[in-house]
Amino acid sequence: MDINCQLGEPLDYKNKDSIFIGGATNFWPYYWAEIPTWYFVIQTDSLLNIRWERFIGGDAHLMVEKLIATNDGGCLLAASRYDYLHSNEPQTDIQIIKLNENGQLVNQDENILVKSTEAIIYPNPGIHSLNIRLARQYKEFSFELYSISGKLVLSETYKSIQENINAINLKAGTYIYRIYNKKGLFESGKWIKKE
């Protein structure tokens, strides 16, 4: 399954060998959609070879409005955030996120903790399957899923950046996942299987 994508003004550069592309993943066209989305930012060279990709968010409905390359080699992301989990009001907040030349977050809003990752899992919670999407600089990954008691229930290596994993035979509950490879990728977190 491909991730739906929203693009605002998603392309900018200060020099031709450092191009930034951005948008939102898992985006649905309904402005007040109650689904988690992630901002994504990709940095390429002048031949469009990808240096890095980062996913930011996953805890609200997010939309990118503008991406601006900065003189220090990084970029600014101007975006809107609809926090449907913690608000009954149909309102959005404005977010300004700064990434450095390596894709690391530079600023943090003290009211909203922003998380940057190189792999995302969705839907979370899920029922029949879970999807994994890797940053484009990686070509393969290992995935491990553990029960809350620490028992390994799934372990597999994949040679792609996107996989759909069948979860029908898993019992409802909370699981711990690890996504990693030999190139430096390491992400972990919780995934919830609903009945």
ABEGO torsion letter per residue (X at the ends): XBBBBBBBBABBBABAABBBBBEBBGBBABAABBBBBBBBBBBBBAAGBBABBBBBEGABBBBBABBBBBAAGBBBBBBBBBBAAABABBBBBBBBBBBBAAGBBABBBAABBBBBBABBBOBOBBAABBBBBBBAABABBBBBBBBAAGBBABBBBBBBABBBBBAAABBBEBBBBBBBBAAGBBBBEBBBBBX
